[in-house]
Amino acid sequence: MKDAYKNTAALFESALEAVIGTDGEQVVFMNPAAVSALGEHRGEALSSLLPAEALGLVPGQVAALTLCGRRASLRAASAPGLKVFFVAFDEPQKSLPERAGFLPELRSLLSGLKLAADRLSEAAEAAGGQEALERAGLLQHTCAQLQRLVGNTALAEDIESRSVHFRPENLDLAQLCRETVWTVEFFARARGIEAVYSGPEEPVRLTADRAMLETLLLNLLSNSLQHLGSGGRVEVSVSQLGSRVILSVDDNGEGMSSEQLARLFTGGASGAGLGLRLVRDIAQLHGGAFIIEGREGLGASARVMFPTDNAPRSTIFRSPGPGERHGGMNSALIQLSAWLSAGDYDPRLLD
């Protein structure tokens, strides 16, 4: 190892995070945490250790991927003559029975709450009183937030346990994006935010689960919209590069600091942490990869890359249970509930 490489390697020797150094072609150093997690790969081609999607990673980007059978997030930094990769593996989770056992009961309670909210909305609309309408909107907003938390947690559990309800179809990703952006634009316009689709008008075909892709896109849009104010812009585009279809979401919001990027997929059970981890999980279920880039004050860019030959393995192909699919405006009201306000759930606006 060159002396310059040795000096850089020494800086990360005691780091708890796995660190890999490369000259662009070969792995030139790995700290003890990396060797423990990934095995010894010094002197080997970098492409034998990292997937193709990660090789072009640049500072300011984070890739969600699987390494040696473990979910991880990968970010890059530059050093003299080197590129350094930092690998953060997902924290060990509670066993699935412990986490998933409360979901059926929560779903049952939530169904009762949603029924009460719907009846209150009907009564408030019939009476026409402003205070009653505001209360109905507040309750509907709370229901949507709970539906998002419970639904997304359940979907993440099903993907992790490989028992997900999967319904693949040959769909037009461009059309799905256009329709989703049109729905989001209804709410964004009132806030002075521009939501646009700039991809091709012709079909971009992909075999995928439509409801999951809609959930993925809405979570990416929700993440962007929460960082935008009046005058903000979020743009959705679709492109095809060789055997890959690329879904992009770009915004001109406040961006993210390097510390926020490092913690991006390690949040709690709600908020951006859950939403972006679900994006990662859905992308990987379809054989894809998720890369997000953000610089403080310069906005954020998200890329989800799907292979055209993307049939997932070890999933259950069956129809979903009652209430597990939403779609259209209803899906947007649920997945965007962290950004929307109670006023967006006014019964008069949702007829």
Contacts in CASP RR format, 6 or more apart in sequence:
PFRMAT RR
TARGET T0000
AUTHOR 0000-0000-0000
METHOD contacts of the structure
MODEL  1
MKDAYKNTAALFESALEAVIGTDGEQVVFMNPAAVSALGEHRGEALSSLL
PAEALGLVPGQVAALTLCGRRASLRAASAPGLKVFFVAFDEPQKSLPERA
GFLPELRSLLSGLKLAADRLSEAAEAAGGQEALERAGLLQHTCAQLQRLV
GNTALAEDIESRSVHFRPENLDLAQLCRETVWTVEFFARARGIEAVYSGP
EEPVRLTADRAMLETLLLNLLSNSLQHLGSGGRVEVSVSQLGSRVILSVD
DNGEGMSSEQLARLFTGGASGAGLGLRLVRDIAQLHGGAFIIEGREGLGA
SARVMFPTDNAPRSTIFRSPGPGERHGGMNSALIQLSAWLSAGDYDPRLL
D
1 9 0 8 1.000
1 28 0 8 1.000
1 29 0 8 1.000
2 28 0 8 1.000
4 80 0 8 1.000
4 81 0 8 1.000
4 82 0 8 1.000
5 21 0 8 1.000
5 23 0 8 1.000
5 28 0 8 1.000
5 29 0 8 1.000
5 82 0 8 1.000
6 29 0 8 1.000
8 21 0 8 1.000
8 29 0 8 1.000
8 79 0 8 1.000
8 80 0 8 1.000
8 82 0 8 1.000
8 84 0 8 1.000
9 21 0 8 1.000
9 28 0 8 1.000
9 29 0 8 1.000
9 31 0 8 1.000
12 19 0 8 1.000
12 31 0 8 1.000
12 84 0 8 1.000
13 31 0 8 1.000
13 32 0 8 1.000
14 31 0 8 1.000
15 31 0 8 1.000
15 33 0 8 1.000
16 33 0 8 1.000
17 33 0 8 1.000
17 86 0 8 1.000
17 87 0 8 1.000
17 88 0 8 1.000
18 30 0 8 1.000
18 31 0 8 1.000
18 33 0 8 1.000
18 34 0 8 1.000
18 36 0 8 1.000
18 37 0 8 1.000
18 38 0 8 1.000
18 86 0 8 1.000
18 87 0 8 1.000
18 88 0 8 1.000
18 89 0 8 1.000
19 30 0 8 1.000
19 31 0 8 1.000
19 33 0 8 1.000
19 34 0 8 1.000
19 84 0 8 1.000
19 85 0 8 1.000
19 86 0 8 1.000
19 87 0 8 1.000
20 27 0 8 1.000
20 29 0 8 1.000
20 30 0 8 1.000
20 34 0 8 1.000
20 38 0 8 1.000
20 41 0 8 1.000
20 49 0 8 1.000
20 50 0 8 1.000
20 84 0 8 1.000
20 85 0 8 1.000
20 87 0 8 1.000
21 27 0 8 1.000
21 28 0 8 1.000
21 29 0 8 1.000
21 30 0 8 1.000
21 79 0 8 1.000
21 82 0 8 1.000
21 83 0 8 1.000
21 84 0 8 1.000
21 85 0 8 1.000
22 28 0 8 1.000
22 46 0 8 1.000
22 82 0 8 1.000
22 83 0 8 1.000
22 84 0 8 1.000
22 85 0 8 1.000
23 81 0 8 1.000
23 82 0 8 1.000
23 83 0 8 1.000
24 46 0 8 1.000
24 83 0 8 1.000
25 45 0 8 1.000
25 46 0 8 1.000
26 43 0 8 1.000
26 44 0 8 1.000
26 45 0 8 1.000
26 46 0 8 1.000
27 41 0 8 1.000
27 42 0 8 1.000
27 43 0 8 1.000
27 44 0 8 1.000
27 45 0 8 1.000
27 46 0 8 1.000
27 49 0 8 1.000
28 42 0 8 1.000
28 43 0 8 1.000
28 82 0 8 1.000
29 42 0 8 1.000
30 38 0 8 1.000
30 39 0 8 1.000
30 40 0 8 1.000
30 41 0 8 1.000
30 42 0 8 1.000
34 87 0 8 1.000
37 67 0 8 1.000
37 68 0 8 1.000
37 70 0 8 1.000
37 87 0 8 1.000
37 89 0 8 1.000
38 49 0 8 1.000
38 67 0 8 1.000
38 68 0 8 1.000
38 87 0 8 1.000
39 68 0 8 1.000
41 48 0 8 1.000
41 49 0 8 1.000
46 55 0 8 1.000
47 55 0 8 1.000
49 67 0 8 1.000
50 67 0 8 1.000
50 74 0 8 1.000
50 85 0 8 1.000
51 65 0 8 1.000
51 289 0 8 1.000
53 63 0 8 1.000
53 65 0 8 1.000
53 288 0 8 1.000
53 289 0 8 1.000
53 291 0 8 1.000
53 305 0 8 1.000
54 63 0 8 1.000
54 65 0 8 1.000
54 74 0 8 1.000
54 85 0 8 1.000
54 289 0 8 1.000
56 76 0 8 1.000
57 63 0 8 1.000
57 74 0 8 1.000
57 75 0 8 1.000
57 76 0 8 1.000
57 85 0 8 1.000
57 291 0 8 1.000
58 76 0 8 1.000
58 293 0 8 1.000
59 75 0 8 1.000
59 76 0 8 1.000
59 77 0 8 1.000
59 78 0 8 1.000
60 75 0 8 1.000
60 76 0 8 1.000
60 258 0 8 1.000
60 261 0 8 1.000
60 293 0 8 1.000
60 294 0 8 1.000
60 295 0 8 1.000
61 75 0 8 1.000
61 76 0 8 1.000
61 291 0 8 1.000
61 292 0 8 1.000
61 293 0 8 1.000
61 294 0 8 1.000
62 73 0 8 1.000
62 74 0 8 1.000
62 75 0 8 1.000
62 261 0 8 1.000
62 262 0 8 1.000
62 264 0 8 1.000
62 265 0 8 1.000
62 291 0 8 1.000
62 292 0 8 1.000
62 293 0 8 1.000
63 73 0 8 1.000
63 74 0 8 1.000
63 75 0 8 1.000
63 289 0 8 1.000
63 290 0 8 1.000
63 291 0 8 1.000
64 71 0 8 1.000
64 72 0 8 1.000
64 73 0 8 1.000
64 74 0 8 1.000
64 265 0 8 1.000
64 276 0 8 1.000
64 277 0 8 1.000
64 279 0 8 1.000
64 280 0 8 1.000
64 283 0 8 1.000
64 284 0 8 1.000
64 289 0 8 1.000
64 290 0 8 1.000
64 291 0 8 1.000
64 292 0 8 1.000
65 71 0 8 1.000
65 72 0 8 1.000
65 73 0 8 1.000
65 74 0 8 1.000
65 284 0 8 1.000
65 289 0 8 1.000
66 72 0 8 1.000
66 284 0 8 1.000
67 74 0 8 1.000
67 87 0 8 1.000
67 89 0 8 1.000
70 89 0 8 1.000
70 90 0 8 1.000
71 89 0 8 1.000
71 90 0 8 1.000
71 280 0 8 1.000
71 284 0 8 1.000
72 87 0 8 1.000
72 88 0 8 1.000
72 89 0 8 1.000
72 90 0 8 1.000
73 87 0 8 1.000
73 88 0 8 1.000
73 264 0 8 1.000
73 265 0 8 1.000
73 266 0 8 1.000
74 85 0 8 1.000
74 86 0 8 1.000
74 87 0 8 1.000
74 88 0 8 1.000
75 85 0 8 1.000
75 86 0 8 1.000
75 88 0 8 1.000
75 261 0 8 1.000
75 262 0 8 1.000
76 83 0 8 1.000
76 84 0 8 1.000
76 85 0 8 1.000
76 86 0 8 1.000
77 83 0 8 1.000
77 84 0 8 1.000
77 86 0 8 1.000
78 84 0 8 1.000
86 262 0 8 1.000
88 262 0 8 1.000
88 265 0 8 1.000
88 266 0 8 1.000
90 265 0 8 1.000
90 266 0 8 1.000
91 266 0 8 1.000
93 99 0 8 1.000
96 157 0 8 1.000
96 160 0 8 1.000
96 161 0 8 1.000
99 157 0 8 1.000
100 154 0 8 1.000
100 157 0 8 1.000
100 161 0 8 1.000
103 150 0 8 1.000
103 153 0 8 1.000
103 154 0 8 1.000
103 157 0 8 1.000
106 150 0 8 1.000
107 150 0 8 1.000
107 154 0 8 1.000
110 143 0 8 1.000
110 146 0 8 1.000
110 147 0 8 1.000
110 150 0 8 1.000
113 139 0 8 1.000
113 143 0 8 1.000
113 146 0 8 1.000
114 143 0 8 1.000
114 147 0 8 1.000
116 139 0 8 1.000
117 136 0 8 1.000
117 139 0 8 1.000
117 140 0 8 1.000
117 142 0 8 1.000
117 143 0 8 1.000
120 132 0 8 1.000
120 135 0 8 1.000
120 136 0 8 1.000
120 139 0 8 1.000
121 136 0 8 1.000
121 137 0 8 1.000
121 139 0 8 1.000
121 140 0 8 1.000
121 347 0 8 1.000
122 347 0 8 1.000
123 132 0 8 1.000
123 136 0 8 1.000
124 132 0 8 1.000
124 133 0 8 1.000
124 135 0 8 1.000
124 136 0 8 1.000
124 347 0 8 1.000
125 133 0 8 1.000
125 136 0 8 1.000
125 347 0 8 1.000
125 348 0 8 1.000
125 351 0 8 1.000
133 346 0 8 1.000
133 347 0 8 1.000
133 348 0 8 1.000
134 342 0 8 1.000
134 343 0 8 1.000
134 346 0 8 1.000
136 345 0 8 1.000
136 346 0 8 1.000
136 347 0 8 1.000
137 342 0 8 1.000
137 343 0 8 1.000
137 345 0 8 1.000
137 346 0 8 1.000
137 347 0 8 1.000
138 342 0 8 1.000
138 345 0 8 1.000
140 342 0 8 1.000
140 345 0 8 1.000
140 347 0 8 1.000
141 337 0 8 1.000
141 340 0 8 1.000
141 341 0 8 1.000
141 342 0 8 1.000
141 343 0 8 1.000
141 344 0 8 1.000
141 345 0 8 1.000
144 333 0 8 1.000
144 334 0 8 1.000
144 337 0 8 1.000
144 340 0 8 1.000
144 345 0 8 1.000
145 337 0 8 1.000
145 338 0 8 1.000
147 334 0 8 1.000
147 337 0 8 1.000
148 334 0 8 1.000
148 335 0 8 1.000
148 337 0 8 1.000
148 338 0 8 1.000
149 269 0 8 1.000
149 270 0 8 1.000
149 274 0 8 1.000
152 215 0 8 1.000
152 219 0 8 1.000
152 274 0 8 1.000
152 275 0 8 1.000
152 278 0 8 1.000
153 269 0 8 1.000
153 274 0 8 1.000
154 324 0 8 1.000
155 164 0 8 1.000
155 212 0 8 1.000
155 215 0 8 1.000
155 278 0 8 1.000
155 281 0 8 1.000
156 274 0 8 1.000
156 277 0 8 1.000
156 278 0 8 1.000
156 281 0 8 1.000
158 164 0 8 1.000
158 165 0 8 1.000
159 281 0 8 1.000
159 282 0 8 1.000
159 285 0 8 1.000
160 281 0 8 1.000
162 314 0 8 1.000
162 315 0 8 1.000
162 316 0 8 1.000
163 315 0 8 1.000
163 316 0 8 1.000
164 285 0 8 1.000
164 315 0 8 1.000
164 316 0 8 1.000
165 316 0 8 1.000
165 318 0 8 1.000
165 319 0 8 1.000
165 320 0 8 1.000
165 321 0 8 1.000
165 324 0 8 1.000
166 209 0 8 1.000
166 212 0 8 1.000
166 285 0 8 1.000
166 312 0 8 1.000
166 315 0 8 1.000
166 316 0 8 1.000
166 317 0 8 1.000
166 318 0 8 1.000
167 209 0 8 1.000
167 210 0 8 1.000
167 211 0 8 1.000
167 317 0 8 1.000
167 319 0 8 1.000
167 320 0 8 1.000
168 207 0 8 1.000
168 208 0 8 1.000
168 209 0 8 1.000
168 311 0 8 1.000
168 312 0 8 1.000
168 317 0 8 1.000
169 207 0 8 1.000
169 208 0 8 1.000
169 209 0 8 1.000
169 210 0 8 1.000
170 205 0 8 1.000
170 206 0 8 1.000
170 207 0 8 1.000
171 205 0 8 1.000
171 206 0 8 1.000
171 207 0 8 1.000
171 208 0 8 1.000
171 210 0 8 1.000
171 213 0 8 1.000
172 203 0 8 1.000
172 204 0 8 1.000
172 205 0 8 1.000
173 204 0 8 1.000
173 205 0 8 1.000
173 206 0 8 1.000
173 208 0 8 1.000
173 213 0 8 1.000
173 238 0 8 1.000
173 245 0 8 1.000
173 247 0 8 1.000
174 199 0 8 1.000
174 200 0 8 1.000
174 201 0 8 1.000
174 202 0 8 1.000
174 203 0 8 1.000
174 204 0 8 1.000
174 238 0 8 1.000
175 203 0 8 1.000
176 210 0 8 1.000
176 213 0 8 1.000
176 214 0 8 1.000
176 217 0 8 1.000
177 197 0 8 1.000
177 199 0 8 1.000
177 217 0 8 1.000
177 236 0 8 1.000
177 237 0 8 1.000
177 238 0 8 1.000
177 247 0 8 1.000
178 197 0 8 1.000
179 328 0 8 1.000
180 214 0 8 1.000
180 217 0 8 1.000
180 218 0 8 1.000
180 221 0 8 1.000
180 236 0 8 1.000
180 328 0 8 1.000
180 332 0 8 1.000
181 195 0 8 1.000
181 196 0 8 1.000
181 197 0 8 1.000
181 221 0 8 1.000
181 236 0 8 1.000
182 197 0 8 1.000
183 328 0 8 1.000
183 329 0 8 1.000
183 332 0 8 1.000
184 195 0 8 1.000
184 218 0 8 1.000
184 221 0 8 1.000
184 225 0 8 1.000
184 332 0 8 1.000
184 336 0 8 1.000
185 195 0 8 1.000
185 196 0 8 1.000
187 332 0 8 1.000
187 336 0 8 1.000
187 340 0 8 1.000
187 344 0 8 1.000
188 194 0 8 1.000
188 195 0 8 1.000
188 225 0 8 1.000
188 234 0 8 1.000
189 195 0 8 1.000
191 229 0 8 1.000
191 230 0 8 1.000
192 229 0 8 1.000
192 230 0 8 1.000
192 231 0 8 1.000
192 232 0 8 1.000
193 225 0 8 1.000
193 228 0 8 1.000
193 229 0 8 1.000
193 230 0 8 1.000
193 231 0 8 1.000
193 232 0 8 1.000
193 233 0 8 1.000
193 234 0 8 1.000
194 231 0 8 1.000
194 232 0 8 1.000
194 233 0 8 1.000
194 234 0 8 1.000
195 221 0 8 1.000
195 225 0 8 1.000
195 233 0 8 1.000
195 234 0 8 1.000
195 236 0 8 1.000
196 233 0 8 1.000
196 234 0 8 1.000
196 235 0 8 1.000
196 236 0 8 1.000
197 235 0 8 1.000
197 236 0 8 1.000
197 237 0 8 1.000
198 235 0 8 1.000
198 236 0 8 1.000
198 237 0 8 1.000
199 236 0 8 1.000
199 237 0 8 1.000
199 238 0 8 1.000
199 239 0 8 1.000
200 238 0 8 1.000
200 239 0 8 1.000
204 238 0 8 1.000
204 239 0 8 1.000
204 240 0 8 1.000
204 245 0 8 1.000
205 308 0 8 1.000
206 213 0 8 1.000
206 245 0 8 1.000
206 306 0 8 1.000
206 308 0 8 1.000
206 310 0 8 1.000
207 308 0 8 1.000
207 310 0 8 1.000
207 311 0 8 1.000
208 286 0 8 1.000
208 306 0 8 1.000
208 310 0 8 1.000
209 286 0 8 1.000
211 320 0 8 1.000
211 325 0 8 1.000
211 326 0 8 1.000
211 327 0 8 1.000
211 331 0 8 1.000
212 282 0 8 1.000
212 285 0 8 1.000
212 286 0 8 1.000
213 282 0 8 1.000
214 327 0 8 1.000
214 328 0 8 1.000
214 331 0 8 1.000
215 278 0 8 1.000
215 282 0 8 1.000
215 331 0 8 1.000
215 335 0 8 1.000
216 247 0 8 1.000
216 278 0 8 1.000
216 279 0 8 1.000
216 282 0 8 1.000
216 283 0 8 1.000
216 304 0 8 1.000
217 236 0 8 1.000
217 247 0 8 1.000
217 249 0 8 1.000
218 331 0 8 1.000
218 332 0 8 1.000
218 335 0 8 1.000
218 336 0 8 1.000
219 275 0 8 1.000
219 276 0 8 1.000
219 278 0 8 1.000
219 279 0 8 1.000
219 335 0 8 1.000
220 249 0 8 1.000
220 279 0 8 1.000
220 302 0 8 1.000
220 304 0 8 1.000
221 234 0 8 1.000
221 236 0 8 1.000
221 249 0 8 1.000
221 336 0 8 1.000
222 275 0 8 1.000
222 335 0 8 1.000
222 336 0 8 1.000
222 338 0 8 1.000
222 339 0 8 1.000
223 272 0 8 1.000
223 275 0 8 1.000
223 276 0 8 1.000
223 300 0 8 1.000
223 302 0 8 1.000
224 234 0 8 1.000
224 249 0 8 1.000
224 251 0 8 1.000
224 253 0 8 1.000
224 300 0 8 1.000
224 302 0 8 1.000
225 234 0 8 1.000
225 251 0 8 1.000
225 336 0 8 1.000
225 339 0 8 1.000
226 272 0 8 1.000
226 338 0 8 1.000
226 339 0 8 1.000
227 251 0 8 1.000
227 253 0 8 1.000
227 254 0 8 1.000
227 255 0 8 1.000
227 299 0 8 1.000
227 300 0 8 1.000
228 234 0 8 1.000
228 251 0 8 1.000
228 252 0 8 1.000
228 253 0 8 1.000
229 253 0 8 1.000
232 251 0 8 1.000
232 252 0 8 1.000
232 253 0 8 1.000
233 251 0 8 1.000
233 252 0 8 1.000
234 249 0 8 1.000
234 250 0 8 1.000
234 251 0 8 1.000
235 248 0 8 1.000
235 249 0 8 1.000
235 250 0 8 1.000
235 251 0 8 1.000
236 247 0 8 1.000
236 248 0 8 1.000
236 249 0 8 1.000
237 247 0 8 1.000
237 248 0 8 1.000
237 250 0 8 1.000
238 245 0 8 1.000
238 246 0 8 1.000
238 247 0 8 1.000
238 248 0 8 1.000
239 245 0 8 1.000
239 246 0 8 1.000
239 248 0 8 1.000
240 246 0 8 1.000
243 307 0 8 1.000
243 308 0 8 1.000
243 309 0 8 1.000
244 305 0 8 1.000
244 306 0 8 1.000
244 307 0 8 1.000
244 308 0 8 1.000
245 305 0 8 1.000
245 306 0 8 1.000
245 307 0 8 1.000
245 308 0 8 1.000
246 303 0 8 1.000
246 304 0 8 1.000
246 305 0 8 1.000
246 306 0 8 1.000
247 303 0 8 1.000
247 304 0 8 1.000
247 305 0 8 1.000
247 306 0 8 1.000
248 301 0 8 1.000
248 302 0 8 1.000
248 303 0 8 1.000
248 304 0 8 1.000
249 301 0 8 1.000
249 302 0 8 1.000
250 299 0 8 1.000
250 300 0 8 1.000
250 301 0 8 1.000
250 302 0 8 1.000
251 299 0 8 1.000
251 300 0 8 1.000
251 301 0 8 1.000
252 299 0 8 1.000
253 297 0 8 1.000
253 299 0 8 1.000
253 300 0 8 1.000
254 296 0 8 1.000
254 297 0 8 1.000
254 299 0 8 1.000
255 294 0 8 1.000
255 295 0 8 1.000
255 296 0 8 1.000
255 297 0 8 1.000
255 298 0 8 1.000
255 299 0 8 1.000
255 300 0 8 1.000
256 264 0 8 1.000
256 294 0 8 1.000
256 295 0 8 1.000
256 296 0 8 1.000
256 299 0 8 1.000
256 300 0 8 1.000
257 296 0 8 1.000
261 292 0 8 1.000
261 294 0 8 1.000
264 272 0 8 1.000
264 273 0 8 1.000
264 276 0 8 1.000
264 292 0 8 1.000
265 273 0 8 1.000
265 276 0 8 1.000
265 277 0 8 1.000
265 280 0 8 1.000
266 273 0 8 1.000
267 273 0 8 1.000
267 274 0 8 1.000
267 277 0 8 1.000
268 274 0 8 1.000
271 338 0 8 1.000
276 292 0 8 1.000
279 290 0 8 1.000
279 302 0 8 1.000
279 304 0 8 1.000
280 290 0 8 1.000
283 289 0 8 1.000
283 290 0 8 1.000
283 304 0 8 1.000
283 305 0 8 1.000
283 306 0 8 1.000
284 290 0 8 1.000
285 312 0 8 1.000
285 315 0 8 1.000
286 306 0 8 1.000
286 310 0 8 1.000
286 312 0 8 1.000
287 306 0 8 1.000
287 307 0 8 1.000
287 310 0 8 1.000
287 312 0 8 1.000
288 304 0 8 1.000
288 305 0 8 1.000
288 306 0 8 1.000
288 307 0 8 1.000
288 310 0 8 1.000
289 304 0 8 1.000
289 305 0 8 1.000
290 302 0 8 1.000
290 303 0 8 1.000
290 304 0 8 1.000
290 305 0 8 1.000
291 302 0 8 1.000
291 303 0 8 1.000
291 305 0 8 1.000
292 300 0 8 1.000
292 301 0 8 1.000
292 302 0 8 1.000
292 303 0 8 1.000
293 300 0 8 1.000
293 301 0 8 1.000
293 302 0 8 1.000
293 303 0 8 1.000
294 300 0 8 1.000
294 301 0 8 1.000
326 334 0 8 1.000
329 350 0 8 1.000
333 340 0 8 1.000
333 344 0 8 1.000
333 345 0 8 1.000
333 350 0 8 1.000
343 349 0 8 1.000
END
